[in-house]
Amino acid sequence: MLPTETTEFTARVAVFSKPDDVHELADVLKDELGLHPTDAMHEAHLVPCVLTPRLTSANADRIATAIEQLGLRAESFPSDELQAFDDLHIVHHIACRMNGLEILDLIGLPTELIPWDDVMVMSVGETPSESAHQQLNGEFTMLSSARPVHGVVTEVPAHTIELWIVCQNPERTYRLDGSKLNFESLGERKTNSTRINMRLLLQELVRRTPHAHLTPAARQFLDQDQLARFRSPEQLQSVTQLHLLMAHRLCSAD
């Protein structure tokens, strides 16, 4: 009996390099994935990353080949390599202990202790927060509540700093939003600045996990105090996924 090609969507495509021409990549994604041009352009702007669509193995291989013909490094892989992101935890309070990273609940009680050796990947970036503030543009006059205000009110998205931590045994992911994170574990080093607190926390985590894989954005924040801005939490996630793949490859090589 001849083998049949599976139609299950069990594969993904990772693109490891940034295109010189994002429109050229978008055209390939539109043609190969059948995406709407707007969606294809959105995906192209996320690269380097793991592309969002789940695919059959044959389609993933074909699309990776088409992308590589543009001179980019691409690879198809089984989607279960990213099972860490199927077990995603939103965390608001952590503490660095001698024997591991402790996860605490909203009232400060410990719920889990992650051995330091189980921390695999750490990723940091600035993303739009769930809230936004209004900004008044143009000339305006403030006299009394009876007088109209001249100008245009526009929505300006606020931003937050996110830290993503991927762990193993079993693989799972923790997402920390700096605007909602309890930094009490910093003790006397805690400041009124979320940015400073997040960098202090990252420094402590890296000190305890020198083996962990840091994304370029996390390394830039750690070494140069420069924050990379991502268009969305989903983009930060896709980049984190890419570096989990890279960590897997490095472990295999070792």
Buried (B, 14 or more C-beta within 10 A) or exposed (E): EEEEEEEEBBBBBBBBBEBEEBEEBBBBBBEBBEBEEEBBBBBBBBBBBBBBBBBBBEBBBBBBEBBBEBEBEBBBBEBEBBBBBEEEBEBEBBBBBEEBBBBBEEEEEEEBEBEBEBBBBBBBBBBBBEEEEEEEEEEEEEEEEEEEEEEEEEEEEEBBBBBBBBBBEEBBBBBBBBBBBBBEBBEEEBEEEBBBBBBBBBEBBBEBBEEBBBBEBBBBBBEEEEBBEBEEBBBBBBBBBBBBBBBBEEEEEE
